[in-house]
Amino acid sequence: MSFLHVVRSDIDLPPETDPHDPAVYAKAKRSFDLLRSEGSFIQEKEPSVYLLQMNSGRRAQVGVVGCLSVDDYANNIIRKHENTRKDKEDDRTRHIVTLKAQAEPVLLAHEQSPFIAQLNSKVMSEPPLFDFVSDGVRQRMWRAPQAAPYVDAFRRIEHAYIADGHHRTAGAWRAAAELRATNPKHTGTEPYNWFLGVLFPATSLRILPYHRVVRDLNGMSAEAFLGRLASVGKISVTDTPQPRRAGSFGILVGTKWYRLELDRGSIETVDPVRSLDAALLQARVLEPVLGIGDIRSDARIGFVGGGKGIEELERLVHSGEMAVAFAMAPVAIEQLMRISDAGGIMPPKSTWFEPKLRSGLYVHSLD
């Protein structure tokens, strides 16, 4: 009954199978149809809205589960901050069209709404549909008795922001375009005009740092590298490697942590992208000092996101696998929204949202 048979159907095929082989998508379809025929899913009789609460112990966040318009995505009402890769878009599109369903939800943020909070409070006063713990996160979900109040509430919200799931959203839009083209009776009300998402108030989302590691010092000794950093900003030994403000980086070389602090007056304040720590590190250290021009394609750079944090950076450097680690401060959700509003694109590997949404708890069928 594992939903991995649907979202990672290659596990059921020979290991040499190309991940984009038609057999992979066909196997996902068969697995999904089997789960449905066995009664693993309950098909609602009418369009429904749900609430999902994820509680990691330190904080709880409540999101509204429903479907969003692919046209709102195309018209920038649903805003993005990340470039997508065609091969990944192709994969998500084929998965949706073959399955005739969207199996993985998109994580979105929206401005705070007291009205939605009141609706949530009333719905959550009833027993949940399910209540379980997965990877230390308690997951609870409720079905709203009426969808209309939520639909009306979101009409008052100007924009939603994709937090995690840009390729899933692009794939849903492309799948809709493909299905529209083959439907001579297209009306705009068909299920393929919508994609599955979970909308959270922006202030409730937690973004963790996305650190960088590099395999070598570009031919320099550790002393020469630190000397180059001294021309970039103030460098000092530290025992608190996690930065506490923007424009500051923890840097591990050998067995010692250093703090690099940029002159605040030198940081761009008008352009929301150029002021990001990831952009500053790229422009002032990674490219001019270490010779890393494109972090999407350069094999010398790696990334450590989520809860692994400082301990994983130390393991990578102390083992000799990496020569230097850069501990980053997390991006603020306000920065993400500002960049999205400006039509900007964030550097790759800038945000890590946690906890992650689970697949298989709800599915949007296109049948």
ROBA-511276 format. One record per residue (C-alpha): y, x negated, z negated. Coordinates in steps of 0.5 Angstrom, whole numbers, plus 2048, in hexadecimal, padded with zeros to 3 digits. Example, Ala and Ser with C-alpha at 12.3 -4.5 7.8 and 13.67 -1.06 7.14 Angstrom:
2
+-----+-----+-----+
:  yy :  xx :  zz :
+-----+-----+-----+
: 7F7 : 7E7 : 7F0 :
: 7FE : 7E5 : 7F2 :
+-----+-----+-----+
// end
This chain:
367
+-----+-----+-----+
:  yy :  xx :  zz :
+-----+-----+-----+
: 800 : 800 : 800 :
: 805 : 7FA : 800 :
: 80B : 7FB : 805 :
: 80A : 7F4 : 807 :
: 805 : 7F7 : 80C :
: 80B : 7FA : 80F :
: 811 : 7F5 : 80E :
: 80D : 7EF : 80F :
: 807 : 7F1 : 813 :
: 806 : 7EA : 816 :
: 802 : 7E9 : 80F :
: 7FC : 7EE : 812 :
: 7FC : 7E9 : 819 :
: 7FA : 7E2 : 81A :
: 7FE : 7DD : 818 :
: 800 : 7DA : 81E :
: 803 : 7E1 : 821 :
: 80A : 7E1 : 823 :
: 80E : 7E5 : 81E :
: 811 : 7E8 : 824 :
: 80B : 7EA : 828 :
: 80A : 7F1 : 829 :
: 804 : 7F1 : 825 :
: 808 : 7F0 : 81F :
: 80C : 7F7 : 820 :
: 806 : 7FB : 822 :
: 803 : 7F9 : 81C :
: 809 : 7FB : 818 :
: 808 : 801 : 81B :
: 801 : 802 : 81A :
: 802 : 800 : 812 :
: 808 : 805 : 811 :
: 804 : 80B : 815 :
: 7FE : 80A : 810 :
: 803 : 80A : 80A :
: 806 : 810 : 80C :
: 7FF : 814 : 80E :
: 7FC : 812 : 807 :
: 802 : 815 : 804 :
: 805 : 80F : 801 :
: 80C : 812 : 803 :
: 80F : 819 : 801 :
: 813 : 81B : 807 :
: 819 : 81F : 805 :
: 81A : 826 : 808 :
: 821 : 825 : 809 :
: 826 : 81F : 809 :
: 827 : 81C : 802 :
: 82B : 818 : 7FE :
: 828 : 813 : 7F8 :
: 82B : 80F : 7F3 :
: 828 : 808 : 7F1 :
: 829 : 804 : 7EB :
: 827 : 7FD : 7EA :
: 828 : 7FA : 7E3 :
: 826 : 7F3 : 7E3 :
: 828 : 7F3 : 7DB :
: 82E : 7F0 : 7DC :
: 831 : 7F5 : 7E0 :
: 830 : 7FC : 7E3 :
: 832 : 7FE : 7EA :
: 832 : 805 : 7ED :
: 832 : 806 : 7F4 :
: 831 : 80C : 7F9 :
: 82C : 80C : 7FE :
: 82D : 810 : 804 :
: 82E : 80F : 80C :
: 834 : 80C : 80F :
: 837 : 80D : 816 :
: 835 : 808 : 81B :
: 83C : 80A : 81F :
: 840 : 808 : 818 :
: 83D : 801 : 818 :
: 83F : 800 : 820 :
: 846 : 803 : 81E :
: 847 : 7FE : 818 :
: 847 : 804 : 813 :
: 841 : 800 : 810 :
: 844 : 7F9 : 810 :
: 840 : 7F2 : 811 :
: 841 : 7EB : 80F :
: 83C : 7E7 : 812 :
: 83A : 7E6 : 819 :
: 833 : 7E8 : 81B :
: 82E : 7E4 : 820 :
: 82B : 7E7 : 826 :
: 824 : 7E5 : 824 :
: 824 : 7E9 : 81E :
: 827 : 7EF : 820 :
: 822 : 7EF : 826 :
: 81D : 7EF : 820 :
: 820 : 7F4 : 81C :
: 821 : 7F9 : 822 :
: 81A : 7F8 : 825 :
: 817 : 7FA : 81E :
: 81B : 800 : 81D :
: 81A : 803 : 824 :
: 812 : 801 : 823 :
: 812 : 804 : 81C :
: 817 : 80A : 81E :
: 819 : 809 : 817 :
: 81E : 804 : 813 :
: 81A : 801 : 80D :
: 81F : 7FD : 80A :
: 825 : 7FF : 807 :
: 82C : 7FC : 808 :
: 830 : 7FA : 802 :
: 837 : 7FC : 802 :
: 83D : 7FC : 7FE :
: 843 : 801 : 7FD :
: 849 : 802 : 7F9 :
: 849 : 805 : 7F2 :
: 848 : 80D : 7F2 :
: 849 : 811 : 7EB :
: 846 : 817 : 7EF :
: 840 : 813 : 7F1 :
: 83F : 811 : 7EA :
: 83F : 818 : 7E7 :
: 83A : 81A : 7ED :
: 836 : 814 : 7EB :
: 836 : 816 : 7E3 :
: 834 : 81D : 7E4 :
: 82E : 81B : 7E9 :
: 82C : 816 : 7E4 :
: 82B : 81A : 7DE :
: 825 : 81D : 7E1 :
: 81E : 819 : 7E1 :
: 81E : 814 : 7E7 :
: 819 : 814 : 7ED :
: 816 : 80E : 7EB :
: 817 : 808 : 7E6 :
: 814 : 801 : 7E6 :
: 816 : 7FA : 7E5 :
: 815 : 7F5 : 7EB :
: 817 : 7EE : 7EA :
: 81A : 7EF : 7E4 :
: 81F : 7F5 : 7E7 :
: 81E : 7FC : 7E4 :
: 81E : 801 : 7EA :
: 81F : 808 : 7E9 :
: 821 : 80D : 7EF :
: 823 : 814 : 7EF :
: 824 : 81A : 7F4 :
: 82B : 81D : 7F4 :
: 829 : 825 : 7F4 :
: 82F : 826 : 7F9 :
: 831 : 821 : 7FE :
: 838 : 824 : 800 :
: 83C : 822 : 7FA :
: 83A : 81A : 7FC :
: 83C : 81B : 803 :
: 842 : 81E : 802 :
: 844 : 819 : 7FD :
: 842 : 813 : 802 :
: 847 : 816 : 807 :
: 84D : 814 : 802 :
: 84B : 80D : 802 :
: 84E : 809 : 808 :
: 849 : 804 : 809 :
: 842 : 801 : 807 :
: 841 : 7FA : 807 :
: 83A : 7F7 : 809 :
: 838 : 7F2 : 803 :
: 831 : 7F0 : 805 :
: 82D : 7F3 : 80C :
: 832 : 7F1 : 812 :
: 82C : 7F0 : 816 :
: 828 : 7F7 : 814 :
: 82F : 7FA : 816 :
: 830 : 7F7 : 81C :
: 829 : 7F9 : 81E :
: 82A : 800 : 81C :
: 830 : 800 : 821 :
: 82C : 7FD : 826 :
: 826 : 802 : 825 :
: 82A : 808 : 825 :
: 82D : 805 : 82C :
: 827 : 804 : 82F :
: 824 : 80B : 82D :
: 82A : 80F : 82F :
: 82A : 80C : 836 :
: 823 : 80F : 836 :
: 824 : 816 : 834 :
: 827 : 81A : 839 :
: 829 : 81F : 834 :
: 82C : 81B : 82F :
: 831 : 81F : 82A :
: 833 : 81A : 825 :
: 82F : 81D : 81F :
: 829 : 81A : 821 :
: 826 : 816 : 81B :
: 827 : 80F : 81F :
: 82E : 810 : 81E :
: 82E : 80E : 817 :
: 82B : 808 : 813 :
: 829 : 807 : 80C :
: 82D : 804 : 807 :
: 82F : 804 : 7FF :
: 836 : 804 : 7FD :
: 838 : 801 : 7F7 :
: 83F : 801 : 7F4 :
: 842 : 7FA : 7F6 :
: 843 : 7F8 : 7EE :
: 83C : 7F9 : 7EC :
: 839 : 7F4 : 7F1 :
: 837 : 7ED : 7EF :
: 838 : 7E7 : 7F4 :
: 835 : 7E1 : 7F2 :
: 837 : 7DA : 7F4 :
: 834 : 7D7 : 7FB :
: 833 : 7CF : 7FA :
: 833 : 7CA : 7FF :
: 82E : 7C4 : 7FF :
: 82E : 7BE : 804 :
: 828 : 7B9 : 806 :
: 82C : 7B3 : 806 :
: 833 : 7B0 : 805 :
: 835 : 7AE : 80C :
: 833 : 7A7 : 80C :
: 838 : 7A6 : 805 :
: 836 : 7A4 : 7FF :
: 837 : 7A8 : 7F9 :
: 83D : 7A4 : 7F7 :
: 840 : 7A4 : 7FE :
: 83F : 7AC : 7FE :
: 842 : 7AD : 7F7 :
: 848 : 7A9 : 7FA :
: 849 : 7AD : 800 :
: 849 : 7B3 : 7FB :
: 84E : 7B0 : 7F7 :
: 853 : 7B1 : 7FD :
: 851 : 7B8 : 7FE :
: 853 : 7BA : 7F7 :
: 852 : 7B9 : 7EF :
: 84B : 7B6 : 7EE :
: 848 : 7B5 : 7E7 :
: 842 : 7B5 : 7E3 :
: 840 : 7BC : 7E0 :
: 83A : 7BF : 7DC :
: 83C : 7C6 : 7DE :
: 83A : 7C6 : 7E6 :
: 83B : 7CD : 7E7 :
: 842 : 7CE : 7EA :
: 846 : 7D3 : 7E6 :
: 84C : 7D4 : 7EB :
: 84D : 7D4 : 7F2 :
: 84F : 7CD : 7F6 :
: 84A : 7CA : 7F1 :
: 843 : 7C7 : 7F2 :
: 83D : 7C4 : 7EE :
: 83A : 7BE : 7F2 :
: 834 : 7BB : 7F0 :
: 833 : 7B4 : 7F2 :
: 82D : 7B0 : 7EF :
: 82C : 7B2 : 7E8 :
: 834 : 7B3 : 7E7 :
: 838 : 7BA : 7E8 :
: 83F : 7B9 : 7EA :
: 844 : 7BE : 7EB :
: 849 : 7BE : 7F1 :
: 84F : 7C2 : 7F0 :
: 854 : 7C4 : 7F6 :
: 85B : 7C4 : 7F6 :
: 85D : 7CB : 7F5 :
: 863 : 7CA : 7F9 :
: 85F : 7C8 : 7FF :
: 85B : 7CE : 7FF :
: 85C : 7D3 : 805 :
: 85E : 7DA : 801 :
: 860 : 7DE : 807 :
: 859 : 7DE : 80B :
: 854 : 7E1 : 807 :
: 84E : 7DD : 80B :
: 851 : 7D6 : 80A :
: 853 : 7D7 : 803 :
: 84B : 7D8 : 801 :
: 848 : 7D2 : 7FE :
: 842 : 7D2 : 803 :
: 848 : 7D1 : 808 :
: 84B : 7CC : 804 :
: 845 : 7C8 : 803 :
: 843 : 7C8 : 80A :
: 84A : 7C6 : 80D :
: 84C : 7C0 : 807 :
: 845 : 7BD : 806 :
: 83F : 7C0 : 80A :
: 842 : 7BE : 811 :
: 847 : 7B8 : 810 :
: 843 : 7B5 : 80A :
: 83B : 7B6 : 80C :
: 83C : 7B8 : 813 :
: 839 : 7BF : 813 :
: 83D : 7C3 : 818 :
: 838 : 7C9 : 819 :
: 835 : 7CC : 812 :
: 831 : 7D1 : 817 :
: 82D : 7CB : 81B :
: 82E : 7C5 : 817 :
: 827 : 7C3 : 814 :
: 82A : 7BF : 80E :
: 82D : 7C4 : 80A :
: 829 : 7C9 : 806 :
: 82B : 7CF : 802 :
: 829 : 7D2 : 7FB :
: 82B : 7D9 : 7F9 :
: 82A : 7DE : 7F4 :
: 827 : 7DC : 7ED :
: 824 : 7D6 : 7EE :
: 82B : 7D2 : 7ED :
: 82D : 7CC : 7EA :
: 825 : 7CA : 7E8 :
: 823 : 7CB : 7EF :
: 829 : 7C6 : 7F1 :
: 827 : 7C1 : 7EC :
: 81F : 7C1 : 7EE :
: 821 : 7C0 : 7F6 :
: 826 : 7BA : 7F4 :
: 821 : 7B7 : 7EF :
: 81B : 7B7 : 7F3 :
: 81F : 7B4 : 7F9 :
: 81E : 7BA : 7FE :
: 825 : 7BA : 7FE :
: 82B : 7B5 : 7FD :
: 830 : 7B9 : 7FA :
: 831 : 7C1 : 7F8 :
: 838 : 7C5 : 7F8 :
: 838 : 7CA : 7F2 :
: 83D : 7D0 : 7F5 :
: 840 : 7D5 : 7F1 :
: 83E : 7DC : 7F3 :
: 842 : 7E0 : 7F8 :
: 846 : 7E6 : 7F5 :
: 845 : 7ED : 7F8 :
: 84C : 7EE : 7F9 :
: 84C : 7E8 : 7FE :
: 847 : 7EB : 802 :
: 84A : 7F1 : 803 :
: 851 : 7EE : 804 :
: 84D : 7EA : 80A :
: 84A : 7F0 : 80D :
: 851 : 7F4 : 80D :
: 854 : 7EE : 811 :
: 84E : 7EE : 816 :
: 84C : 7E7 : 813 :
: 845 : 7E4 : 813 :
: 843 : 7E0 : 80D :
: 83F : 7D9 : 80E :
: 838 : 7DA : 80E :
: 834 : 7DA : 807 :
: 83A : 7DC : 803 :
: 838 : 7E2 : 7FF :
: 831 : 7E3 : 7FB :
: 831 : 7EA : 7F8 :
: 82C : 7EC : 7F3 :
: 828 : 7F0 : 7F1 :
: 825 : 7F1 : 7F8 :
: 824 : 7F8 : 7FB :
: 81C : 7F9 : 7FB :
: 819 : 7FC : 802 :
: 814 : 802 : 802 :
: 817 : 806 : 7FC :
: 81B : 80A : 802 :
: 81A : 80A : 809 :
: 81F : 80E : 80F :
: 81A : 811 : 814 :
: 81D : 811 : 81B :
: 817 : 817 : 81D :
+-----+-----+-----+
// end
